[in-house]
Amino acid sequence: MYRSLIIFLFSTSVIGCAPKSVKIGVVNMKTVMDTSSWGKKHQKLIAQEIAKREKKWETECSEPMKAISLELKKLKTENSEKFLKTEELKNNLVHKCARLRGQFQREVEKLNEDYAGKILTKVKNISSQLAVEKKLNIVFSLFRGVVLFADDTVDITEKVIMRLDSGE
């Protein structure tokens, strides 16, 4: 909300001070990420990395936890040393798995940040080129509700995707 207000105030001040009309362009970043070949490629890479971590989770946490839980059910009626050791193993595994889950979350967040940074840099460069070509004064991103409305005539998303996919 605060960000939208700043953009609105900036836009109205630029328009109010400008002797000529201000030409605005918009880029829908979600569309760029979801439909460009570059965006699809990087989302696929992130999905593969997540799948690797899920497989490791299954092997190191889920399967051993199931086995220990079954063992504890068998030993539950006994108050033996084996039951206590198995219970301790389960507790250690719970802590290990919590650390592993946190590690995986940090790694995936880093991958997403790297991806977002790379695509944002590319989109900024392409948007700057298109702004010069189309004589646009400002280009906004239609991401996370920053722009509430934009006429189709100011949307340069498809041109950004075409250049992104062509490798410019």
C-alpha positions in Angstrom: 0.0 0.0 0.0 2.8 2.4 1.0 4.7 1.5 -2.1 1.7 2.2 -4.3 1.1 5.5 -2.7 4.8 6.6 -3.3 4.5 5.5 -7.0 1.2 7.4 -7.4 2.6 10.5 -5.8 5.8 10.3 -7.9 3.7 9.8 -11.1 1.4 12.7 -10.3 4.3 15.0 -9.5 6.1 14.0 -12.7 3.0 14.5 -14.7 2.3 17.8 -12.9 5.8 19.2 -13.6 6.3 17.9 -17.1 5.6 20.2 -20.0 4.8 17.3 -22.2 2.8 14.1 -21.6 4.4 11.3 -19.8 4.5 7.9 -21.5 4.4 5.0 -19.2 5.0 1.3 -19.9 4.4 -1.7 -17.7 5.8 -5.2 -17.5 3.9 -8.1 -15.9 6.7 -9.9 -14.1 4.6 -12.9 -13.3 3.8 -13.4 -17.0 7.5 -13.0 -17.8 8.4 -15.7 -15.2 5.6 -18.1 -16.1 5.7 -17.8 -19.9 9.2 -16.9 -21.1 11.5 -19.8 -22.0 14.1 -18.3 -19.7 11.6 -18.2 -16.8 10.4 -21.7 -17.5 13.9 -23.0 -17.7 14.9 -21.5 -14.4 11.7 -22.6 -12.6 12.4 -26.1 -13.9 15.9 -26.0 -12.4 14.5 -24.8 -9.1 11.9 -27.6 -9.2 14.7 -30.2 -9.8 16.7 -28.8 -6.8 13.6 -29.1 -4.6 13.0 -32.7 -5.8 16.6 -33.6 -4.9 16.0 -32.2 -1.4 12.7 -34.0 -1.1 14.4 -37.3 -2.0 17.1 -36.7 0.6 14.4 -35.9 3.2 12.6 -39.1 2.4 15.8 -41.2 2.7 17.3 -39.5 5.8 14.1 -38.6 7.7 10.8 -39.9 6.6 11.8 -43.6 6.1 13.9 -43.9 9.3 11.2 -42.1 11.3 8.6 -44.7 10.1 10.9 -47.6 11.0 11.6 -46.2 14.4 7.9 -45.5 15.1 7.1 -49.1 14.1 9.9 -50.4 16.4 8.6 -48.2 19.3 5.0 -49.6 18.8 6.4 -53.1 19.2 8.4 -52.2 22.2 5.7 -50.0 23.8 4.5 -52.6 26.2 8.0 -53.2 27.5 9.8 -50.8 29.7 13.1 -52.0 28.5 16.4 -50.4 27.8 15.9 -51.1 24.1 12.7 -49.0 24.2 14.5 -46.1 25.9 17.4 -46.3 23.4 14.9 -46.4 20.5 13.0 -43.4 22.0 16.3 -41.5 22.3 17.1 -42.4 18.6 13.8 -41.0 17.6 14.4 -37.8 19.5 17.8 -37.4 17.9 16.3 -38.0 14.5 13.5 -35.4 15.1 16.2 -32.8 15.9 18.3 -33.8 12.9 15.3 -33.6 10.6 14.4 -30.2 11.9 17.9 -28.9 11.2 17.8 -30.5 7.7 14.4 -28.9 6.9 15.7 -25.5 7.9 18.8 -26.0 5.8 16.6 -27.0 2.8 14.4 -24.0 3.3 17.4 -21.6 3.3 18.8 -23.3 0.2 15.6 -23.0 -1.7 15.1 -19.4 -0.6 18.6 -18.6 -1.9 17.9 -20.3 -5.2 14.7 -18.3 -5.6 16.5 -15.1 -4.7 19.2 -15.8 -7.2 16.7 -16.6 -9.9 14.6 -13.5 -9.1 17.7 -11.3 -9.1 18.9 -12.7 -12.5 15.6 -12.3 -14.2 15.0 -8.8 -12.7 18.4 -7.7 -14.0 17.6 -9.0 -17.5 14.1 -7.5 -17.5 15.4 -4.1 -16.3 17.9 -4.1 -19.2 15.4 -5.1 -21.8 12.8 -2.6 -20.4 15.4 0.2 -20.6 16.0 -0.6 -24.2 12.3 -0.7 -25.0 11.7 2.5 -23.1 14.3 4.3 -25.3 12.8 2.7 -28.4 9.2 3.5 -27.5 10.1 6.9 -25.9 8.7 5.8 -22.6 9.4 8.0 -19.6 8.6 5.4 -16.9 8.3 1.6 -16.9 6.5 0.0 -13.9 6.4 -3.6 -12.9 3.0 -5.3 -12.5 4.2 -7.4 -9.6 2.6 -7.8 -6.2 0.0 -5.2 -6.8 2.3 -2.2 -7.4 0.1 -1.0 -10.4 -3.6 -1.3 -9.9 -4.6 -0.7 -13.5 -2.7 -0.4 -16.8 -4.2 0.0 -20.2 -3.1 -2.7 -22.7 -1.5 0.0 -24.8 1.2 0.5 -22.2 2.0 -3.2 -21.6 5.4 -4.1 -23.0 5.5 -7.6 -21.4 5.3 -9.5 -24.6 8.1 -7.5 -26.2 10.2 -8.1 -23.0 9.5 -11.9 -23.2 10.4 -12.0 -27.0 13.7 -10.3 -26.3 14.4 -12.4 -23.2 13.7 -15.6 -25.2 15.8 -14.4 -28.1 18.8 -13.9 -25.8 19.2 -10.2 -26.1 
